[in-house]
Amino acid sequence: MEKLVLDEHDLSARWGVNVKTLKRWRNEGRGPRYIKIGRSVTYLPKDIEHFETHALYIKGSSAGAVEPLSLGTTTPVHSRAVIPAGP
């Protein structure tokens, strides 16, 4: 059964990159969209797959071969959703 969300350790293992690299990418505004609640960072599988698809390198191509992720909404979506921790 596929997980509903992946934490930074799951994504680190999936891509073979250090957790610190994922943290740096988040600080730089790079990498897939993520959800942050308190200190917990999670990634939705659809956002990881979307990022992976757009990260594909096709020799001789300057543009991606896929459509942008459609969220079915006209409301702007911010790449960083920060929800403050409770009291």
C-alpha positions as CSV (number, residue, x, y, z in Angstrom):
1,M,0.0,0.0,0.0
2,E,1.4,3.4,-1.0
3,K,1.8,5.9,1.8
4,L,-0.5,9.0,1.9
5,V,2.5,11.3,2.6
6,L,6.2,10.9,2.7
7,D,8.4,12.6,5.3
8,E,11.8,14.0,4.5
9,H,13.5,10.7,5.5
10,D,11.3,8.7,3.0
11,L,12.1,11.2,0.2
12,S,15.8,11.2,1.1
13,A,15.9,7.4,0.7
14,R,13.8,7.4,-2.5
15,W,16.1,9.9,-4.2
16,G,19.4,8.9,-2.5
17,V,20.1,12.5,-1.3
18,N,20.9,13.7,2.2
19,V,18.1,15.0,4.4
20,K,20.1,18.2,4.7
21,T,20.0,18.6,0.9
22,L,16.2,18.5,1.0
23,K,16.2,21.1,3.8
24,R,18.5,23.4,1.8
25,W,16.3,23.0,-1.2
26,R,13.3,24.0,0.8
27,N,15.1,27.1,2.1
28,E,16.1,28.0,-1.5
29,G,12.6,27.4,-2.8
30,R,13.6,24.4,-4.9
31,G,12.3,20.8,-4.9
32,P,8.8,19.5,-4.7
33,R,6.0,21.3,-2.8
34,Y,5.7,20.3,0.9
35,I,3.5,20.6,3.9
36,K,4.9,21.9,7.2
37,I,3.0,21.6,10.4
38,G,5.1,22.6,13.4
39,R,8.5,21.0,12.8
40,S,7.1,18.2,10.7
41,V,7.7,18.3,7.0
42,T,5.8,16.0,4.6
43,Y,5.4,15.6,0.9
44,L,2.4,14.4,-1.1
45,P,3.2,11.6,-3.5
46,K,1.5,13.5,-6.4
47,D,3.8,16.5,-5.8
48,I,6.9,14.3,-5.7
49,E,5.8,12.6,-9.0
50,H,5.0,15.9,-10.6
51,F,8.5,17.3,-9.6
52,E,10.2,14.1,-10.9
53,T,8.3,14.3,-14.2
54,H,9.4,17.9,-14.7
55,A,12.9,17.1,-13.7
56,L,13.3,14.6,-16.6
57,Y,16.1,15.6,-18.9
58,I,15.5,15.1,-22.6
59,K,18.6,15.7,-24.7
60,G,18.1,18.5,-27.2
61,S,14.8,19.6,-25.6
62,S,14.5,23.0,-23.9
63,A,11.0,22.5,-22.6
64,G,9.3,19.8,-20.5
65,A,7.1,17.2,-22.3
66,V,4.3,17.3,-19.7
67,E,1.5,19.6,-18.7
68,P,1.8,21.5,-15.3
69,L,0.0,19.9,-12.4
70,S,-3.7,20.8,-12.4
71,L,-5.1,21.3,-8.9
72,G,-8.6,22.0,-10.2
73,T,-8.7,25.4,-8.6
74,T,-8.2,29.0,-9.7
75,T,-6.9,30.1,-6.3
76,P,-3.2,30.7,-6.4
77,V,-1.3,27.9,-4.6
78,H,1.8,28.8,-2.7
79,S,4.7,26.5,-2.6
80,R,5.2,26.8,1.1
81,A,2.3,26.3,3.5
82,V,3.4,27.0,7.0
83,I,0.9,26.4,9.8
84,P,2.1,27.6,13.2
85,A,2.4,25.0,16.0
86,G,-0.2,25.1,18.8
87,P,0.3,26.7,22.2
